[in-house]
Amino acid sequence: MSVTWQQRIRGLFGAGRRTEGPVRLVFYTRSACPLCDEMESALERVRWKRLGIPAGALRIERRDVESDPSWEQRYGQSIPVLEFEGRALAKGRATTQEIERRLARRLEERIRG
């Protein structure tokens, strides 16, 4: 029987396993941005427990690109952008399932080093 990505990621946080610190996501956004609102809604629907991420192990930092010229220059035309460990996890339009799958892959990479 094949192991699903959900089962693999749950195993990363299973008994005796530790990651290096919390799961930290950075969400680059701006006001009056319908795509940003869509991605924020998708993030709210992510089933963190289903991913095996324990309570307290998740941090989402929201950054308004209009508040920092360097963010505006880097992300201004690409928002919304969701980053994990300095790499884009999602840009523009992304579903809840896409975010879950991509994060699961990245967490696997993080654990395996």
C-alpha positions as CSV (number, residue, x, y, z in Angstrom):
1,M,0.0,0.0,0.0
2,S,1.3,3.5,-0.9
3,V,2.0,6.0,1.8
4,T,0.2,9.4,1.2
5,W,2.0,12.7,1.6
6,Q,-0.2,13.4,4.7
7,Q,1.1,10.2,6.3
8,R,4.7,11.1,5.5
9,I,4.4,14.6,6.9
10,R,2.7,13.3,10.1
11,G,5.7,11.1,10.6
12,L,8.0,14.1,10.5
13,F,6.4,15.4,13.7
14,G,5.8,12.0,15.3
15,A,7.1,10.7,18.6
16,G,10.7,11.5,19.2
17,R,11.1,13.6,16.0
18,R,12.1,17.2,16.2
19,T,12.4,19.9,13.7
20,E,14.7,22.9,13.9
21,G,12.3,25.4,15.5
22,P,8.8,26.2,14.5
23,V,7.3,26.2,11.0
24,R,7.6,29.8,10.0
25,L,5.7,31.1,6.9
26,V,6.0,34.7,5.7
27,F,2.9,36.0,3.8
28,Y,3.6,39.1,1.6
29,T,0.5,41.0,0.9
30,R,-0.9,44.5,0.4
31,S,-4.2,46.3,1.0
32,A,-6.9,46.2,-1.6
33,C,-5.6,43.0,-3.2
34,P,-8.3,40.5,-4.1
35,L,-5.7,37.7,-4.8
36,C,-4.1,38.4,-1.3
37,D,-7.6,37.9,0.2
38,E,-8.0,34.6,-1.6
39,M,-4.7,33.3,-0.4
40,E,-5.4,34.4,3.1
41,S,-8.7,32.5,3.0
42,A,-6.8,29.4,1.6
43,L,-4.3,29.7,4.5
44,E,-7.2,29.8,7.0
45,R,-8.5,26.6,5.6
46,V,-5.2,24.7,5.8
47,R,-5.6,21.8,8.1
48,W,-2.4,22.2,10.1
49,K,-3.3,19.2,12.3
50,R,-3.8,17.1,9.2
51,L,-0.2,18.1,8.2
52,G,0.9,16.9,11.6
53,I,2.1,20.3,12.7
54,P,1.6,20.5,16.5
55,A,-0.1,23.5,18.2
56,G,2.5,26.2,18.8
57,A,4.8,25.0,16.1
58,L,3.4,27.3,13.4
59,R,4.1,31.0,12.9
60,I,2.7,33.0,10.0
61,E,4.2,36.5,9.7
62,R,2.1,38.9,7.6
63,R,4.1,41.6,5.8
64,D,2.6,44.5,3.8
65,V,4.9,45.1,0.9
66,E,3.9,48.8,0.9
67,S,5.5,49.2,4.4
68,D,9.0,48.4,3.2
69,P,10.6,49.6,-0.1
70,S,12.8,46.5,-0.4
71,W,9.7,44.2,-0.1
72,E,7.8,46.4,-2.6
73,Q,10.7,46.1,-5.1
74,R,11.1,42.4,-4.6
75,Y,7.4,41.3,-4.4
76,G,5.3,44.2,-5.6
77,Q,4.3,42.7,-8.9
78,S,4.1,39.1,-7.6
79,I,1.9,39.3,-4.6
80,P,0.5,37.5,-2.8
81,V,3.6,35.5,-2.0
82,L,3.9,32.8,0.7
83,E,7.4,31.9,1.7
84,F,8.9,29.1,3.7
85,E,12.5,29.4,4.8
86,G,13.2,32.1,2.3
87,R,11.8,30.3,-0.8
88,A,8.4,30.9,-2.4
89,L,5.9,28.3,-1.5
90,A,3.0,29.9,-3.4
91,K,2.5,33.0,-5.6
92,G,-0.6,34.5,-6.9
93,R,-3.5,32.1,-6.9
94,A,-3.1,28.9,-4.8
95,T,-5.6,26.6,-3.3
96,T,-5.6,25.2,0.2
97,Q,-4.6,21.8,-1.2
98,E,-1.7,23.2,-3.2
99,I,-0.4,25.0,-0.1
100,E,-0.7,21.8,2.0
101,R,1.1,19.7,-0.6
102,R,3.9,22.2,-1.2
103,L,4.4,22.7,2.5
104,A,4.5,19.0,3.1
105,R,7.2,18.6,0.4
106,R,9.3,21.4,1.9
107,L,9.0,20.0,5.4
108,E,10.2,16.7,4.1
109,E,13.2,18.4,2.5
110,R,13.9,20.3,5.8
111,I,13.9,17.1,7.9
112,R,16.0,15.1,5.4
113,G,18.5,18.0,5.0
